Structures are given as C-alpha cells and as structure tokens.
Amino acid sequence: MSPSTRTRLLAASAAAVAALALTACGGGSSASPQDKEANPYGLQQPGVLRTGTLTDAPPNVYLKDGQYTGFDNDLLVAVAAKLGLKVEFVGTEFSSLLAQVKTGKFDVGSSSISITDARKKTVAFTNKYDFGFLGLDVPKGSAIKGFDDLKGKRVAVVQGTVQDDYATTSGLNPVRVPDYNAALNQLKSGTADAWITPAEIGEKTAGDSGGKVVAVAKQLQPGGMAFAVAQRNDALREAIDKGLDEVVADGTWARLQKQYYPGREVPADFKPGSGKVAIGAAK
C-alpha cells in the first residue's frame, strides 16, 4: 500500500468516527420527521407542533406582548402538554392557512376554523372544541340593524372564511380583505357599510372602538370549530382528539371559556371533544 493510499484511508476512517460521534451527541434531537418511534405524529420537528394562526383576531387568536394567545391557542397549548409536545406558533393569513396545513408548512391550523364539507376536501378536522356565531358590526349611526338589512350593501368579510361563504351564498356584495384589521379599516374608512365577523371578535372590536363601531346582531352558525391537520396525518388528529377530551374533563376547557368569553352561554346541545366525557368544573 502506497503512503498516499494509506493517508486517504486514515482520513476516511477519521471522518467516519467523527460522524458517529456527532450522531451520538445529538441524542433525541437527531430524530427525523420520518422516524415513527421518535416522532409518532409525523411532525416537522419531533416534539414540536408547528402551528399556523392569526395575529389580529381577539379573543380567539391574537398576538399580545409578543406572545400568541387567545382561546384557541391557549387550548391547543394545553392539549399539546397532554401529549408531551410544545407548540411553535407562526402568524399567517386565514386565506392561506388551510392550504399551508395541507402542504405541510404547518402541522396544525388554529384559528376558530369552522368545519365545512368544502374545507374537508383540503384538510382533516379534529373533534370540535367550540361553537360560534356570525356577528354583524356597523359604524355608529348606521341604519343597518340585522342581517336582513344587508341587501345591496357593501359588506366586509375576511377572504376564505365562513363569513365570506355566508355573504356569497346570501347574494350580498362582499368586500373581501386578507385579515380582521383590514375589515375594520373598511368600516372606519366608509368603504364598507357593515362587517360580518365571528361574533366574539366583532363584540370585542366594538367594545374597544370607543363607540365608533357597534355590534348589532349575531346568529348561531352550524358545524362548530376545530383544529385543522393534514388529511394524511391520522395519528396526529387522533392524538389531539385524545388530548382535547382530557382538557375538557379536567376543567381547562371550561376555565378558558370563562376567561375569554365571560358571560357567553354554552348551547345546551354543544359537547366539546368526542362528546363522551363530561365537562369538568373550571379550575
């Protein structure tokens, strides 16, 4: 064996030993998304739920002091804790959220997402964790008092939401915007006569407006809300459903309801999660 050949073999051997050492030092963090034992839910990063959400829709989902919070997000953090997972929130727009879950940019979508047959073609839904109302906000002094007064009016809606669906199927004149701040700006600028919104968001917006915006009506919407996951990820969906039942049973769900929606009455026929567990008393 020539000296040059011996040198090349020794270098290759040293590189192999170094690679093994790096692998050993990596511990659990070296697990790939394809490693089912270390990453049973097929997450982008083992142990972390990468979650798409919104920044501007209080009290449901929003950004406060640099932290993602709101009923939906706090509930997901509690569910993830039951599974031994952490949550990494990333802000996005609702109009692209479901597609981003489908393509794997996010493991989960959290944004008071209403369950509809049309959306089931894009993503899978966990068991429902909340109910919702369509709300109607108008500028102070508006003659609009209810949904029946919207014919021929310019109505702001966030694109891709069930409010957008309602405006379209009701034959209204929707002004589609990317987010809730843009919808509110439509009212303030007078380029929209009304805003169809999730009722809780609309009521809070009106309360924070100093009387400039008024919440005039709401109506129950069918289906309920759930977290969205990729259609192929049954393991994650089933795990979240299990964790959801646990936070319903231990009182976390009831506590968050009271925290974010004080005074809101839960419909008698609404059962969060699988519906097979009793709602625990709020802690």
Salt bridges, closest charged atoms under 4 A:
GLU88 OE2 - ARG50 NH1 3.11
ASP117 OD1 - LYS120 NZ 3.97
ASP130 OD1 - ARG264 NH2 2.81
ASP164 OD1 - ARG176 NE 2.92
GLU200 OE2 - ARG264 NH1 2.61
GLU203 OE2 - LYS218 NZ 3.57
ASP208 OD2 - LYS204 NZ 2.73
ASP234 OD1 - ARG237 NH2 3.36
GLU238 OE2 - ARG237 NH2 3.88
GLU246 OE2 - LYS242 NZ 2.66
ASP250 OD2 - LYS82 NZ 2.81
